[in-house]
């Protein structure tokens, strides 16, 4: 047992002496979580909005002032013709526009009602759909609340209302992209750090020839490997705490569910990732190959097939089946349910069991392969 803890201590010292490793372990997660939380965002900001109105209506003017006060839009002015508006959109001066017909207010109080056209630049379809949704919501709220209240106050005939949908955004009403990216970036960071660092650490011993020296020691070979994995488990837990602190206090993403179960799921995922790194180390002989496998082969599936960036349900069926074997997919689903939706643990039982089963299978395969290498 004394020799085992000596190996653990040696690996800790090796990590702390390697400044580049510390930079990767601490600096990379911080940079990624800040990058995905602030720089990479699917939210709309500073959208330039133009106006084309056949009449100088005071209510339309007040609507545009309300839109301009929003943090999402900037009112750039009114245009006299559709040709001028089209030219402004081609030049990139206007991203969206509202077009009001003649006698808009009179039509609003008529039995047929009134229409307003929302025109957006749909080169980026995701942004365009969000701009239409935001603008439609602001227009509906304005004419439903402000105009109707004014009509009642002046004892005018109220607008013959149309059926207005009551939209509700559950769990993320502000539509903040960080709510979506944080669970995904947690899965990406933990997978890369645990798998990459563990595999490189063991392969490095093979390249330098020190693995043979370690194997002739009184400690069993499998205990040597576990001793080398323990420091990276501790470092991964520190990285996890760092990510959660940045998420809660910098990105302002609340933990709606049980903090305990979120940590437990993360620990299971860390152990699984360490097992994957151990398995890779038994299959390769050089650090370069281990880095390529963990950094490239694992990176793309985690980003593309885990639901981090793209919904799995929208993929072709063969790719949906392939996504089921990606560990990050189940981890991200579990974290989103616990952290963002605040669901009880009974709704995450499936994800926890699958991650646990994956960890057992991977560790069993890695130990068996490691023993074969020794033989």
N, C-alpha and C positions, 0 to 999 in steps of 0.2 A: 504494500500500500504506500510505503514511503517513496518507492521508486516511481509509482504512478503520479503522485503529487509533484514529484521533482520534474517529470515530463510536462505536466501542466504548467508549472512555474516557468520552465524553459521556454515554452511556447508563448506565454504572456510577455516575457522579456523580449522575445524575438519580434513580437508585434510592436511593442513600444519603442524599440530601437530603430525600426524601419519607418522613417518619416513619411515616405511615399505611401506605405500601407495605411498609416493613420490618416493621411490626407484623403485617400479613397474612402475609408470607412466612415469618416466624420464629415468631410467636406462635400463629397458627392451626394449623400442623402439630403443635406441642407440645401445645396444648389438645386437639386431636382424638385424638392417640395416647394421651394420658393418660385422656381421657374414655372411649374405647372399650376401653381396657385395664383400667380399674378400675371406673368407674361403671356402664357398660353391660356386663352380664355375664349369661351364660346358666347359670352355675354356681349350684347351690343352696347357700344358707347359712342357718343359724339356723332350720331347719324344726322347728316344735313338734310333738313326737310324744307321743301318748297311748297308754294301755294298757288293755285290757279282757281280764281273765283270770278264768276261773271258779275257779281255785285259786290259792293263795298259794305258787307254786312258786319254789324258790330259784334254779333254772336260768333261769327267765324273768326274775327280778329281776336276775341277773347280766348277762343279755343287755341289759336296758334300761340298766344302768349302763355297759355297753360302748358302746351307742348314744349315751348322753349325753356320753361322753368324746370322741365324734367331733366334728370341726370343722363337720360339716354339720347335725347334729341337736341338739335340746335336749329332754330328757325332762321333760314338764310334770306327770306324775302318772298314777295309775290311776283308772279310772272303774268304777262298780258296775253300770251298765246301758248298753245300746246307746242308749237314749233320752238319757241324760246325755251320752254321747259325741257323739251327733248334735247335741245342743244346743250343745256346746262348739265343734264344727266350724262351725255356723251363726254363732256369735258371733266366729269368727276366732281362738279361743284355741288350737285344734288344727288343724294342717295335714295331719297323717297319723296313723294309729293302727294298732296291732297287736292282733289279736283271737285269743286262745288259747282253745281249747275245754276242756271238762272232762277231767280225767285226761290231760293233754297228754303228760307224760313216759311214762306207761304206754303210750299209743298210739305214742309214738316208737319204742319197742322191740318193737312188735307187727309181724307180717308186713305188715299194711296200711299201716303208717307213720302219721304225724300231719300235720295241716295247720295252717297259720297264715294268717290273713287279713290282708292288707295293704290298708288303706283310706286313700285319699288324696282331697284336695279337687282335683278335676280341672277347676276353672274355668279354670286355665291348663294346657292339656294338655301343653305342653312340660315345665313344672316337675313335673307329676304323673308323667309317664313316667320322669323322672330320679329322682324320689323313690322310686318303686317299684323301679327298678333298684338304687339304692344300698341301700335297706333289704333287698331280697331277697338281695343279695350279702353283707351283714353277717350276716343270719340264717343263710344257708347256711354261711358260714365258721365261725360260732360253733358250730352244732350238728354240723358235720362234724369240726372240729378239737377243740374243748374237750370236747364231750360224749363223742365216741368215745374220746378219750384217757382220760377219767375212767372210762369203762366198762371199758376194757382194764386200767386200773390196779386197778380193783376186781374184776376177773375176772368181770364181768357179761356177759350175752349182748349182743353188739354190736348196734346198731340195724341192722335189715335195710334196707340202704341203697337209696335210689332213685337213679336216674341223675341226677347233678347236672351241668349244663353247665359247661364250663370256659371262662369268658369272658376274652378278652384284648383290650385296647384298644391298638392299634398307634399309634405316633408321638405320641400325646397321652394317655398312660394316666391322667393326673390330670384329664382332661376340662376343661382350662382354656380358657375362651372366648377369651382373648387369642391363643391359637394360631390361632384361626380369624379373628379380627378384624384382626390385624396386617397380613397380606398385602392384605386388602381396603382397609384405611384407607390403606395405602401407595399403592395404585392410585388412590383417590379424591383424596388430597392432591396427588399429582404431576400428575394430570390438571387439577385446578382451578387450581393455581398456574401451571403452564406455559401452558395454553390461555388462562386468564383474563388473566394479566398480559401475555402477548405480544399478544393481540388488542387489549386496551385501550391498550397503549403505542403501537401503530401507528395506531389510530383517533384517539388524542389528537392525533397529528401532523396528521391530516386536519382535525380540528375547529379547531385553532389556526391552520391555514394554513401551518404550517412544512414540511409534506411537499413542497409545490411548491418551497420553497427548497432542500430537501435533494436534490430530483430534478435541479436544474440544476447541482449540484456535479459535480466531475470523476469521482466514484465512481459506478459503475453502480448502477441502482436495486435490482437484486437483492442487491448487496453491502450496500446500506444496510439492507435488511430483515434480512439475515444478521447484520450488525453489531448490530442492535437485539436480535436473539435470543440472541446469545452471552452477554450478562450474565445473562439469565434462565436460560440453561443452567447457568451457574456457580452461580447462587443455588439452582437446583433440585438440583444435586449436593450443595450444603451442606445443604439441607433433607433430602436422602436420608441423608446421614451422621448428621444430628441424629436422624432417625427410627430409624435402626439402633442408635444409642447408647442411646436411650430404650428400645427394644425389648429389647436384650440386658441392660442393667444395671439398668433400672427394672422392666420387665415380666417379666424373667427368661425370655424366650423364646430358646432357643438356636438357633444357625444350624447345622443338622445337615449341610448339604451344602456345596458349594463356594462360598466367599465371592466368589471372582472371577466365577463365572458368574452369581451373584445380582446383582452390581454391573453386569455387562454387560447382562443383561436389563433392569435398571432404566434404564440409559443409553439403550437402544433405545426404551424406553417414554417416556422424557423427550423424546427427539428427535421421536417420533411426536406427543406432546402439544403440543410447540412448533409442529409443522406444522399441527395442528388449529387452534391459535390464530391462526396466520398466515392460514389459509384463511378463518376467520371474519372477520378484519380486512379481507379483500378483498371481503366480501359486505355489510358494514354500513358506516354512515357516522357513527354516534354511539356514545359510550362506554356509554350506558345499554343500548342494544340488544345490544352486545357482551357486557356483563355479564350480561344476562338469558339470552342464548344459552348462554354458558359456565357460568354459575352455576346455571341452572335446567334447561335442556334437557339438558345433559350430566350434571348431578348425579343426576337421577332414574334415567336408564338405568344409570349406574355402580352405584348402590345397589341397584336392583331386578333388573337383568338380568346382573350380572357374577358372581353366585355369592357375593357378599360377605355378604349376609344370608340369602338363600333359595337352596336347591339348584335349579339349572337343570333337572335331571332331573325335578323334580316339577311343572314348568310345563307348560301346554298346548303341543302341538307347534308351532303358529305362533310362540309366544313363544320357544321353544327355538331356532328358526331365526333369529329377530330377535336373540337373544343372541349369535349367532356374529359379528355385525358390530360388537359392542361391544369396543373395544380392551382395556378393563380386564379383561374376562373372561379373555382369554388371558394377560395379565400376572399376574393373581391365581393362575391355575392354575400358571403357571411358578414363581412365588415359593413357592407352597405345596409344590410338588414338591421344589424345591431346599432351601428353608429349613426346612420342617417334616419332610418325609419323608426328606430327604437322598439323593434319587435322583441317579444320574449324569446328565451333561448329555445323553447320547444319548436319554434319555427325555423331554427338554424340547425336542428339536429341532423338533418340530412347532410349538410355541408361539413359539419364536424366529423361525422362518421366517415365520410368519403376521404377527407384529409388525413384522418387517423389511419385508415386502411392503406392509403397511398404511402404514408410514412413507414408503416410496417413492411409493406412489400419492397419499397426501395431499400430500406436498411437490410432486410434479409438478403436481397440480391447483392448488395454491396459487400456484405460480410462474406457471403459465399464466394463471390468473385475474388475478394481479397485473399481468402484462404487458398483458392486455386492458384493464385499467383505465387503464393509462398511455396506450394508444392512443386 
